[in-house]
Amino acid sequence: MFFSFITIRSCKKSWEFVYFSCIIIVNENFINFIHTFLIPVISNITCICPPMEKLEIAQSKEYNSSEVVFIGNIISVSEDLKYYNLTIVEVFKGNLTENDTIKGINYLSCEPIISQNGNWLLYGRFNSGLLNVNTCGLSRDINAPMRNRYFTIIPLPPENYSDTIKIDSRNNFIKNEEQNNEKAMDQLKLEISKLRLHK
């Protein structure tokens, strides 16, 4: 059953290191299997994120694969960032009641990590009574949606680059960051308005 999820092609043996390198083609069912069963188990070891898709496709998949979708107000986060408490603000999907308080858990090896108080758009499911946001997903801080991997921009170059490249890069970074922040906020507003249509 496991091997029906993957196709292995173009294997080559390296005699120097005695290992096989293969092109592995992973189908969507395997990605869902990883997100549902494996990531919670290995969350303290590693983070496996699939390649990013077009945002509209990712939004649709994220909604369909989530047990709950809602806006929650994070009211406390533990010092080690492992747990958080939140109040339900607005429900788009799932059996939740507005104004109820629930507890969630962060898988610290994988984003998004809920690290600060405030309103968040959350996609996830419950496991043993704790909210688990979808790893590598679209959950994000409403006040800083650009921190999600779908909206993160390329960082500044290392310090060993020439001054001219660093100045040009810094100017482009600032310009792109402002545009990126605006785009992320616009996308968030549009996403929430679409989610309200599902209610």
N, C-alpha and C positions, 0 to 999 in steps of 0.2 A: 504493500500500500504506500509506504513512504517513497519508494522509488518511482511510483507513478507521478509524483510531483515534479521530478526533475528529469532533464535529458542531458546526457554527458556526450560531448563531441570533441573531436580534435585533441585527443590525449597524446602527450609526448613524454617520453621518459628522459630524465636528466641523469646521465651516468655519473656525473660528478657528485651530485647530492643524493642520488638514489631516491627520487620521488617522481610522481606523475603530476604534470600540470595539465589541466583540462579546461575547456570552455564549458561551463555549466549553465544551462538554460533553465531558469526557475519559472514555473508557471504561477498564476495568481493564487491557486489553491494552496500552494506551498507557503506563499507569503502570509496568507490568512492563518495557516497552521502555526507558523512561527509566532505571529502576533497573539494568537489565542492561547497557545499552550507553552511554547518554549521560552518566549521573552520573560514572562513572569518568573520562570524557574531560574533562568540564567542572568537575571537582571543585575546581579551583583558582580558578574564577570565581564560582560561585554554588551555592546549595543549594536544591533543589526538593523539598519534602516534601508528600505528599498529605495531605488532611484526615485527622485521626485517626478511627478506627473504634472500635466497642465492643472492649474489650480481648480478649474471648474470640475474636472474629473475627480481630483482628490477630494473636493468638498462633497461630491455625491457619494463616493465610496465611504468616506468617513462617516457621513450621516447614516448610511445603510448598514454599516458594520457596528454601529454603536448601540448599546442598550439604552443609554441616556445622553441627551444633548440639552444643555441649559446654560444660563448665565448664573454663576455663583459668586458670592462676595466672600473672598478669603478673609477670615477674621483672626486666624492665628496660624503660625508655622513653627514647628519645633526647631530647636537650636541646631539639630543635626540635619534639618530639612527633610527628614524621612516622613513626617506626618503633618497634616494640616487640617484645620476645621473650616467649614464654610457654611454660609446660609444660602439657601436656594432663592434666587431672585426672579428668574423667568424660565419656564420649562418649555422646550420645543419638542422633546421626545422622551418618553419613558414615564414610569410610575413614580413621580416625585411630587411633593407638595411645596408650594412656595412658602417661604419663611421657616421651613424646617432646617435644622442644623445637622450636618453629616460630617463624617471624618473620612479623609482620603490618605493615600499613601503615594509617595514619589518613588519611582525606580531611578535612583540617582545616577545610574550609568547611561541613562537614555533621556533625551528631551521629549516633550517639554517637562521642565522641572518647575513646580509651583513653589516660588521662593519668596513671594512678598504679598502683603495684603492688598485688597482691592478687588474689583470685578474682573472675572475671567470668563471667556467663552470656553466651555468644557465639553469634550466628547469622550465618552468612556463607558465603563461597565462596573458592576459591583462584584467583588470577590471577598467572601468571608465578611461581608458587611462593610467593607472599605471601598471607597471609590478609587478606581484605577483609570486614570486618563490614558487614552491610546498613545502608546509609544510612537515616536516619530510622526505624530499627528498634528492636527491643526488647532488644538487647544492653545489659547494664548491670552495674555494679559490685555484687557481692553484698553488700558492706558498706554501700553507699549507693544502693540501687535507686531511691530517690526522685529521683535526678538525671536519670533518663530522662524524655523529654518527656511520656510517658503519666502521669507522677506528679508533674510539676512544678507548684507552686502559683503563684498570681498574686503578684508581688512587692509590696513596700510602696509606698505612694503617694509622689510627688515631695515634696521638702521645702517647696514653696510652698503646700501644703495647710494648713488651719488646725490648731492644736495639738490640738483635740478630735478632729478626723478622724484625725490622725496617731496619737494615743494609742489610739483605738478600732481603727484599722486594724492597729496594731502588736500589740495584744492578740489580735485575730482571727487575724492572721498566725501568731503563736506557737502559738495553739490549733490552727489548721488545719495548721500544719507538723507538729506532734506527731501529729495524727490521720493526716495524709498519709503520714508516715514509717512509722507502724504499718501502714497500709493497703498501702503499697508493699512492705513486708517480708512481709506475709501473702500478697499476690499472688505474690511471687517464690517463696515456699515452695510454694504451690499449683502454680505453673507448673512448678517442678522436679519435683514429685511426679508431675504428668501426663506430663512428658517421660520419666520413668523407665518409664512404662508402654509407651512406644514401643520400648524397647530389646529 
